[in-house]
Every structure is written in C-alpha cells, then in structure tokens.
C-alpha cells in the first residue's frame, strides 16, 4: 500500500498561482500513472491531470495550458503547478496512486480562489 499526503493548498486571488505537492510513503517508480483530481462542493470528483512513470502527461481540457503536473521518482513526489487560477478552480484537490489494483487517495488539500 501507499500513503499519500498533499500540501500547498490555500486561498489565492483570481489570476494567481499555487503549487500543490503530493508526498508518497513509498517508492513511486513502479506506479504507472499518478494523478491529481479535485472535488468541488456538490460536484463529483473529476480528473485534473495524470503523469506516467516515463513522464507522459494528460490534462482535463479546462486545465490545459494553466496547470502542469510533474513527478520526481527519486523524491517520491508528484506536484501540480497551477496558474491563472479561476474561482471555478475552487475545490479540494486529491492525489491518486493506483497500486496493485487499488486506487489510493490522500486526504486532500483545499484550494480556494476568491477575492
């Protein structure tokens, strides 16, 4: 199993930037695709971005060009750089790691975009 801990959330004004980080309790080298998801109040959890262990990335359409996912297999971290943030980006952001058929989630970190 793997434990995931997200950090970096907070309150930011529209147009601002935040960098989220996900730290894994074990090596992520063999975890094929790690990802970030988000869940806004009253809405279903949705994909933000994923990254494979060879660096291939995939983004939800609304995040393309604004968000950048990266991973450091040596440090066992997956980061999400968010820029040009909008109020509709307000949500709890979760890190995800599929491992041996189980999808592991962190506890989430709140991102609030507001004046």
Number of C-alpha atoms within 10 A of each C-alpha: 12 18 15 23 18 23 19 14 18 14 14 18 14 17 13 14 16 18 16 21 23 26 19 21 13 13 13 23 16 10 14 15 21 25 26 27 19 22 19 16 9 6 9 9 15 14 19 24 24 26 20 17 16 11 14 11 16 18 19 13 10 10 18 12 11 13 20 20 24 20 23 14 16 9 13 16 21 25 21 23 14 19 17 15 22 16 15 11 20 20 21 18 27 26 30 24 23 16 16 8 6 10 12 15 19 20 14 22 21 20 22 20 20 16 8
